[in-house]
Every structure is written in C-alpha cells, then in structure tokens.
Amino acid sequence: MQIEHLSIPDILLLTPRRFADERGFFSETYNLRTMAQAGIDVAFVQDNHSLSRQRGVIRGLHCQLPPHAQGKLVRCTRGAIWDVAVDARQGSPSFGRWVAAELSEENGSQLWIPPGFLHGFCTLTENAEVQYKCTDLWDRDCERSVRWNSPDLAIAWPVAPEDAVLSEKDAAAPDFSTVRDWF
Ligand SMILES: Cc1cn([C@H]2C[C@H](O)[C@@H](COP(=O)(O)OP(=O)(O)O[C@H]3O[C@H](C)C(=O)[C@H](O)[C@H]3O)O2)c(=O)[nH]c1=O
C-alpha cells in the first residue's frame, strides 16, 4: 500500500498493491490492519455505491454533522473522478482549504477523508462508478450541503459551470460562507 499525505495532512491518498498476472490482477482494497498501520484506526459501518452516467456530473459538496459525522474511504471502480475534500473544521489552520485527487479504475487509488470535511467529486468519464466506506450511518437530519462552486472555496473543478450536471439539491446548496461551527 502506498500512502501519501496531501497538502491537508489529514487527507490520505492510498494506493493498494495490485498483483498482476495473465488473468488480470488481485488487490486487497480494504484491510483493517493495513488501515490501522496508515493511522486510519476507525470502524466502517456503511458502504455506498453510486453510478454517474455522464462526464461532468458533480455530486457534493456534502457532509454529516456530529453526532453522525462521517469519515469516508472513497474509490472509483469504473471510469474516473476528480475527488475533492474541503476542511470544514472551525479553527482548523486549513479551514476552507481544499485538496483533490484523481481516482480511477486504472489507478485504484483511494482517498481517506476524515469526519469534519465536505466531500464531492466531478466525473471525468461517462459511467463513473464510485464506491466508498463510511464511519457512520446516513442520517438525513445531520446531512449538510455546500455549493460546489462557492466563490470563497475557488475549487478548480475540471468542468465549466454551464456543463456541470447537478442534482436539484446540489444546485440549490448555500455558499461555504454559511458554514459556522459545524465541527
Ligand atoms: C447519502 C445517502 C443517500 N441516500 C438516499 C437519499 C436520496 O434519496 C438518494 C440519493 O442521495 P443523494 O442525491 O444525496 O446522493 P449523492 O448526491 O450521491 O450524495 C452523496 O454524495 C457525496 C459525494 C457524498 O460524499 C455523500 O456520501 C452523499 O451525500 O439516496 C441513502 O439512502 N443513503 C445515503 O447514505
């Protein structure tokens, strides 16, 4: 497993080893001991899987507030996405800063996003499938959204606003400037 701390050190980019042979490859995509060795000593309680049929789909920016804040271990098992985490932790030196990584069927990389971060992604291909493990169960009352292109975040999304494909919920989300004392 390759482990890289991104510019917000709490966010880790993990790349599991692939054992390739003439049949294809084998890879351990989750191993409790390996995660603990990487400093991710958590219990996952829910797996999610989404399919986005078009390139330029943006899902996010989402999080859940305490007491149901979620850590997420995200990977893309078909196509490719540009995965983004935004620090929403009040008082954090990186509050309002974002990091991103390309996750793809090809690279097999995973992004560890601890509780306290907003998460979102933009699809880079058609039929992008994203699978992610969560450290808490979905709780609709604790769910919060922030507008993907909030001016104060200035996230360098790889899609023009006029081409972005959003849910109604995401299109109507408030700016990051409304985030106060969430975590
Ligand atoms: C998140 C979630 C949703 N749902 C239901 C609620 C809606 O009726 C339907 C679609 O939900 P939504 O439009 O919020 O799905 P996404 O836009 O992919 O949301 C996700 O997008 C970003 C990338 C995330 O990190 C979150 O996990 C999650 O918010 O699934 C559930 O039943 N369980 C769940 O855990």
The ligand as a MOL file (V3000), in Angstrom:
LIG
                    3D

  0  0  0     0  0            999 V3000
M  V30 BEGIN CTAB
M  V30 COUNTS 35 37 0 0 0
M  V30 BEGIN ATOM
M  V30 1 C -26.0590 9.6170 1.0360 0
M  V30 2 C -27.2370 8.6950 1.0740 0
M  V30 3 C -28.3740 8.9130 0.3190 0
M  V30 4 N -29.4360 8.0540 0.3930 0
M  V30 5 C -30.5850 8.3080 -0.4640 0
M  V30 6 C -31.1790 9.6890 -0.3060 0
M  V30 7 C -31.6090 10.0700 -1.6980 0
M  V30 8 O -32.9730 9.7150 -1.8840 0
M  V30 9 C -30.7590 9.2000 -2.6320 0
M  V30 10 C -29.7070 9.9880 -3.3770 0
M  V30 11 O -28.9800 10.7360 -2.4150 0
M  V30 12 P -28.0570 11.9460 -2.8800 0
M  V30 13 O -28.6830 12.6500 -4.0420 0
M  V30 14 O -27.7090 12.7330 -1.6480 0
M  V30 15 O -26.7620 11.1480 -3.4250 0
M  V30 16 P -25.3560 11.8640 -3.7370 0
M  V30 17 O -25.5740 13.1880 -4.3760 0
M  V30 18 O -24.5290 10.8590 -4.4250 0
M  V30 19 O -24.7750 12.1200 -2.2800 0
M  V30 20 C -23.5140 11.6370 -1.8750 0
M  V30 21 O -22.5800 12.4870 -2.4910 0
M  V30 22 C -21.3680 12.7850 -1.8570 0
M  V30 23 C -20.2690 12.5440 -2.8610 0
M  V30 24 C -21.1040 12.1280 -0.5620 0
M  V30 25 O -19.9660 12.0620 -0.1130 0
M  V30 26 C -22.2200 11.6320 0.2550 0
M  V30 27 O -21.9690 10.3130 0.6790 0
M  V30 28 C -23.5440 11.6730 -0.3690 0
M  V30 29 O -24.1420 12.8650 0.0810 0
M  V30 30 O -30.1260 8.2200 -1.7970 0
M  V30 31 C -29.4300 6.9400 1.2110 0
M  V30 32 O -30.4070 6.1800 1.2470 0
M  V30 33 N -28.3230 6.7060 1.9790 0
M  V30 34 C -27.2170 7.5460 1.9570 0
M  V30 35 O -26.2200 7.2720 2.6590 0
M  V30 END ATOM
M  V30 BEGIN BOND
M  V30 1 1 1 2
M  V30 2 2 2 3
M  V30 3 1 2 34
M  V30 4 1 3 4
M  V30 5 1 4 5
M  V30 6 1 4 31
M  V30 7 1 5 6
M  V30 8 1 5 30
M  V30 9 1 6 7
M  V30 10 1 7 8
M  V30 11 1 7 9
M  V30 12 1 9 10
M  V30 13 1 9 30
M  V30 14 1 10 11
M  V30 15 1 11 12
M  V30 16 2 12 13
M  V30 17 1 12 14
M  V30 18 1 12 15
M  V30 19 1 15 16
M  V30 20 2 16 17
M  V30 21 1 16 18
M  V30 22 1 16 19
M  V30 23 1 19 20
M  V30 24 1 20 21
M  V30 25 1 20 28
M  V30 26 1 21 22
M  V30 27 1 22 23
M  V30 28 1 22 24
M  V30 29 2 24 25
M  V30 30 1 24 26
M  V30 31 1 26 27
M  V30 32 1 26 28
M  V30 33 1 28 29
M  V30 34 2 31 32
M  V30 35 1 31 33
M  V30 36 1 33 34
M  V30 37 2 34 35
M  V30 END BOND
M  V30 END CTAB
M  END
